[in-house]
Amino acid sequence: MGETASAFVMVAASIAALLGLILRARIPAFLALLLVTVGFGLAYGMEPGAIIRSIQSGMGGTLGFVAVVVGLGAMLGALLESSGGIRALTQGILGTFGEKRTSLSLGFLGFVVAIPVFLDVALIIVAPVLYGLKARTGRPIIAFAIPLLAGLAVSHAFIPPTPGPIAVSDILGADLGWVILLGAVVGLPAMLVAGPVFARWLEGRAGFQDTAPVPLEADEAGGRPVSLALALSVVLIPLVLILAGTLVDALTKAGAVQIPEGLAAAIIFIGHPFSALIIACLFAWIVFGPGRGVPADALNRAMLRGLEPAGVVVLITGAGGAFKQILVDSQAGMVLASALTSTGVSPLFFGFSVAAIVRIAQGSATVAMLTAAGLAAPVAQLAGLDGAGLALMVLAIASCATVLSHVNDSGFWLVSRYLGLSEAQTLRSWTIASTLVGVTGFAGTLVLSLVV
């Protein structure tokens, strides 16, 4: 068997083993990824010591960046949640767009809310708004929920600091500023198609008229009400800083503008995701705590609660980094990348396809992104992708990691529970909407690849 065929068989067997461990044996993704990483190294003929070094390098290299960003992002989201900032965003955006354009406003609401908050947490927080709209208008809850879910799914997949794009960007070496900028360009059309447009069609279908969701309240820390401007500023501060740092870095390197060296260095420093999120967390702590008469202990408890789900995500992400590193250090990834490059297959299609297979088979978007990123990293390297090209590769992987949310995805059951939908109704609504997000997002990525 040739080297390329051997590498292909080994990688395919590793992915199959990963899916089997997660789906059949019900082993947690963190342990499954580490088992597959060790198994791949041994089967490929690596020395045991080299395997351990690869795991240490992969975990450390990934977590050195991802753990900080995911942790800070989780705390920022917890501060928004506990202060009532999410409620302020909800009421403000709905009031701005008006009830006649409720679907559009809910799509934008989901897009904004999911930037600092995990998708499941965001749905739980905003769910009372959906119940209120259903009661006030008498329309099916699906008319309001699908636009909101589309917005949540888009930001969760395309806009850092959510874990998926953060982890893929780190593995591929993509600049977060480019990912945020191009992710918004790709994501907003995807939100419109999968949200307001699809919801308008779905509302008239039979079987969605008598759903009865169970209302669940979000816990808030008290204090004076938060204004829309304040809540929105907390969300936008890290995004604006990161984009500014990326823009200044790109312009100065290209010689397009003359910026004093000290000023440029300062902007780039505060525009790093670490600095930007630290600044945003400190700002949120001040304005949501002392600024509203809320005791520090209440904010501390809220931030600790926010870190609990982040810990699981960080460990899985680190294990994904270890799997990526074993593919790199064994040279198997580079062998496959060389073979793929010689066929002329687009790197974007490669990332999209791998992510789709893993996502459909095992359900977790994060695991799908990490697996695809590990295989796509050498492909991107051989293709000479950088800057916007790497960001588009991130978006291609993220797009297909969003498609076909079904019964093996925890998000599927969360949507079913909170909206009072049966499994069949959830498949006909949320599953199709998630697929529209992914397919539309990938189409937008392909279009952008022709012009950037």
Salt bridges, closest charged atoms under 4 A:
GLU99 OE1 - ARG136 NE 3.40
GLU203 OE1 - ARG139 NH2 2.93
ASP219 OD2 - ARG305 NH2 3.57
GLU220 OE2 - ARG87 NE 2.97
ASP249 OD2 - LYS253 NZ 3.39
ASP409 OD2 - ARG359 NH1 3.39
